Amino acid sequence: MPPLRDVIRTHGLTASKALGQNFLFDQQLLGRIARVPGDLAGSEVLEIGPGPGGLTRALLAEGARVTAIERDRRCIPALAELGEAWPGALRVIEGDALAIDHAALFEGRPHVVANLPYNVGTQLFVSWLSAEWQPWWQSLTLMFQREVADRIVAAPDSDAYGRLAVLAQWRSVPRIAMPVHRSAFTPPPKVMSAVVHVVPAEPPEGVRLATLERLTAAAFGQRRKMLRASLRGMPGALATLEELGIDATQRAETLSVGDYCAIAKVLDAAR
């Protein structure tokens, strides 16, 4: 295969700001990302926003069978060349990833590996966390802005800790697999990036996602206030804090993921 820069030049491709595109050309770096989930030989992989196919190429080289969803039709011819180089290993779907039922594309449970477009990355991630558990995916290996990555893996009592950390960590195990400098992209974004690897875990019994979402929305929606103020409008919340021995004068970021799950469980049991 020709170098990615030559592919870009041949097809007259430029990164679209409207689509949140930033291209990666370093095949060594792309190979490292493709190996984060482990041995992908023979595995199904979903990739969102492949663009000219740099990460796609790395995944195919690892032996994966890739389903790539690409909204930018300018990139389809470049992806078609990869399909010719790896016959039968690449399926390209032209469309909006937000409007597609990803689980319906696979009979088994794929890995998701993607340099997500920054403008839809968090939305897609939250939708995958909200899937039925065990989820339809085996693991998620996703490129985010470093700020978002830090929020996903944040520990309690830190500035980055918030709703996203709780929603991610209550039934999965996320970690930052590697930082990625802004200079690795073309064009370089204004911020640093990081690859996050997420594997599903068994969630606590008796905790409903909808309750946890409402609870964290109330708590972190006014994170500078004490819990007795931020949770006042949620029926039963303050009584639950007292029942569990949680000090209502604390702020939202001081409670652990386990604390939020415990509160949600009691609230659900009282319904």
C-alpha positions in Angstrom: 0.0 0.0 0.0 1.2 3.5 -0.7 2.0 5.9 2.2 -1.1 7.6 3.7 0.1 11.0 2.6 0.2 9.8 -1.0 -3.4 8.4 -0.6 -4.5 11.8 0.7 -2.8 13.6 -2.2 -4.2 11.1 -4.8 -7.8 11.5 -3.7 -7.5 15.2 -2.9 -8.6 14.8 0.7 -8.4 17.5 3.4 -9.7 17.2 6.9 -13.1 18.6 7.4 -13.6 20.8 10.4 -17.3 20.4 10.2 -17.0 16.6 10.6 -14.4 16.9 13.4 -11.7 15.2 11.3 -8.0 15.1 12.2 -5.9 12.6 10.2 -3.2 10.4 11.7 -0.4 9.4 9.3 2.1 7.7 11.6 1.7 4.0 10.9 3.8 3.0 13.8 1.5 4.9 16.2 -1.6 3.6 14.4 -0.2 0.0 14.8 0.2 0.6 18.6 -3.4 1.8 18.8 -4.6 -1.3 16.8 -2.8 -3.6 19.3 -4.3 -2.0 22.5 -7.3 -4.4 22.6 -4.9 -7.4 22.3 -4.7 -10.0 19.5 -7.4 -9.1 16.9 -6.6 -11.8 14.4 -9.9 -13.1 13.2 -11.9 -10.7 15.4 -14.7 -8.4 14.3 -13.9 -4.7 14.8 -16.2 -1.7 14.4 -14.4 1.5 13.4 -16.2 4.9 13.3 -15.0 7.7 11.1 -12.0 5.9 9.3 -11.4 8.9 7.0 -8.7 7.9 4.5 -8.1 4.6 6.4 -4.9 4.9 8.4 -6.2 3.1 11.5 -8.3 0.8 9.2 -5.1 -0.3 7.5 -3.4 -1.0 10.9 -6.4 -3.0 12.0 -6.5 -5.1 8.8 -2.7 -5.7 9.2 -3.5 -7.1 12.6 -5.8 -9.7 11.0 -9.1 -8.0 12.1 -12.3 -8.1 10.0 -13.3 -4.5 10.0 -16.7 -2.8 9.6 -16.1 0.9 9.0 -18.8 3.6 9.1 -17.8 6.7 7.2 -20.0 9.7 6.7 -17.6 11.6 4.4 -18.2 10.1 0.9 -14.9 11.7 -0.3 -13.1 9.0 1.7 -15.0 6.0 0.2 -12.7 5.5 -2.8 -9.6 5.4 -0.5 -11.3 2.9 1.7 -12.3 0.8 -1.3 -8.6 0.5 -2.2 -8.0 -1.1 1.3 -10.9 -3.5 0.6 -9.1 -4.6 -2.6 -5.8 -5.0 -0.7 -7.5 -7.1 2.0 -10.2 -9.0 0.1 -13.2 -10.0 2.3 -11.8 -8.3 5.4 -13.4 -4.8 5.1 -17.0 -3.8 5.0 -17.6 0.0 4.5 -20.9 1.5 5.4 -21.5 5.1 4.2 -23.7 6.9 6.7 -24.0 8.7 10.0 -22.8 6.6 12.9 -25.2 8.3 15.3 -28.2 7.0 13.2 -27.0 3.4 12.8 -27.8 0.5 15.1 -24.3 -0.8 15.7 -25.2 -4.0 17.5 -27.4 -5.0 14.5 -24.3 -5.1 12.3 -22.8 -8.1 14.0 -23.8 -11.6 15.0 -21.1 -11.7 17.7 -19.6 -9.1 20.0 -17.0 -6.9 18.2 -14.3 -4.7 19.5 -14.7 -1.0 18.8 -11.5 0.7 17.8 -11.8 4.3 16.5 -10.2 7.7 16.3 -13.5 9.2 17.0 -14.5 12.6 15.4 -14.2 15.0 18.3 -17.6 16.5 17.7 -19.5 13.2 18.3 -17.1 11.2 20.4 -18.6 11.7 23.8 -22.1 11.2 22.5 -21.2 7.9 21.0 -19.3 6.8 24.1 -22.2 7.5 26.4 -24.6 5.6 24.0 -22.4 2.6 24.1 -22.2 2.7 27.9 -26.0 2.9 28.0 -26.4 -0.4 26.0 -27.9 -3.4 27.7 -25.4 -5.2 29.9 -23.4 -7.3 29.1 -23.1 -4.9 26.1 -23.0 -5.8 22.5 -19.2 -4.9 22.3 -16.2 -6.7 23.8 -14.1 -3.6 24.4 -13.8 0.0 23.4 -10.5 1.5 22.2 -11.2 5.2 21.5 -9.3 8.4 20.8 -10.6 11.3 22.8 -9.4 14.8 23.6 -7.2 14.4 26.7 -9.6 16.4 28.8 -12.4 14.0 28.0 -10.2 11.0 28.6 -9.2 12.3 32.0 -12.9 12.7 32.9 -13.6 9.1 32.0 -10.9 7.7 34.2 -11.0 10.3 37.0 -11.0 9.3 40.7 -13.2 11.0 43.3 -12.1 14.3 44.9 -10.4 15.4 41.7 -11.3 18.3 39.3 -12.0 15.9 36.4 -14.3 13.6 38.4 -18.0 14.0 37.4 -20.9 12.3 35.7 -18.9 10.8 32.9 -16.6 9.1 35.4 -19.5 7.6 37.3 -21.4 6.5 34.2 -18.2 4.9 32.8 -16.9 3.3 36.0 -20.0 1.8 37.6 -20.1 -1.0 35.1 -16.9 -0.9 33.1 -13.2 -0.5 33.7 -11.6 2.3 31.7 -7.9 3.2 31.5 -5.8 5.6 29.5 -3.8 3.3 27.2 -1.5 6.0 25.7 -1.3 9.8 25.3 -1.2 11.2 21.8 0.5 14.5 21.1 -1.4 17.1 19.0 1.5 17.1 16.6 0.7 13.6 15.5 -2.4 14.8 13.7 -3.0 16.7 10.4 -4.1 19.3 10.9 -2.9 19.5 14.6 -5.9 20.1 16.9 -5.6 22.7 19.6 -5.6 20.1 22.4 -3.8 17.0 23.3 -5.4 13.6 22.9 -5.4 10.2 24.6 -6.5 6.6 23.7 -8.9 5.1 26.3 -9.4 1.4 26.6 -12.6 0.2 28.2 -13.7 -3.3 29.1 -17.2 -4.1 30.5 -17.6 -5.2 34.1 -20.5 -6.7 36.1 -22.6 -3.8 37.5 -24.0 -3.8 41.0 -27.3 -5.5 41.3 -30.4 -3.4 41.8 -29.1 -0.3 40.2 -30.9 1.2 37.2 -29.1 3.4 34.7 -31.9 5.9 34.5 -31.8 6.4 38.3 -28.0 6.8 38.3 -28.2 9.3 35.4 -30.8 11.4 37.2 -28.9 11.2 40.5 -25.6 12.3 38.9 -27.2 15.0 36.9 -28.7 16.5 40.0 -25.5 16.1 42.1 -23.0 17.4 39.5 -25.3 19.9 38.0 -24.6 22.1 41.0 -21.2 20.6 42.0 -20.1 23.7 44.0 -23.1 23.2 46.3 -23.4 20.7 49.1 -25.4 17.6 48.4 -28.2 18.7 50.7 -28.8 21.6 48.3 -28.1 19.9 44.9 -30.2 16.8 45.7 -33.1 18.7 47.4 -35.3 18.4 44.3 -34.8 14.6 43.9 -37.5 12.8 45.9 -36.0 10.5 48.6 -32.4 11.5 48.0 -31.7 13.3 51.2 -33.4 10.6 53.3 -31.3 8.0 51.5 -28.1 9.9 52.3 -29.1 9.8 56.0 -30.0 6.1 55.8 -26.6 5.3 54.3 -24.6 7.5 56.7 -23.4 9.8 53.9 -22.8 13.4 55.1 -25.1 15.7 53.2 -22.7 18.6 53.6 -20.3 17.0 51.2 -20.0 18.0 47.6 -20.7 15.7 44.6 -17.0 15.1 43.7 -16.3 13.6 47.1 -18.6 10.6 46.7 -17.2 7.4 45.2 -18.8 5.5 42.3 -19.9 2.9 44.9 -21.6 5.7 46.9 -23.6 6.8 43.9 -24.6 3.2 43.1 -25.6 2.6 46.7 -27.8 5.7 46.7 -29.4 4.8 43.4 -30.1 1.2 44.6 -31.9 2.5 47.7 -33.9 4.9 45.6 -34.9 2.2 43.2 -35.9 -0.2 46.0 -38.2 2.5 47.4 -40.1 3.0 44.1 
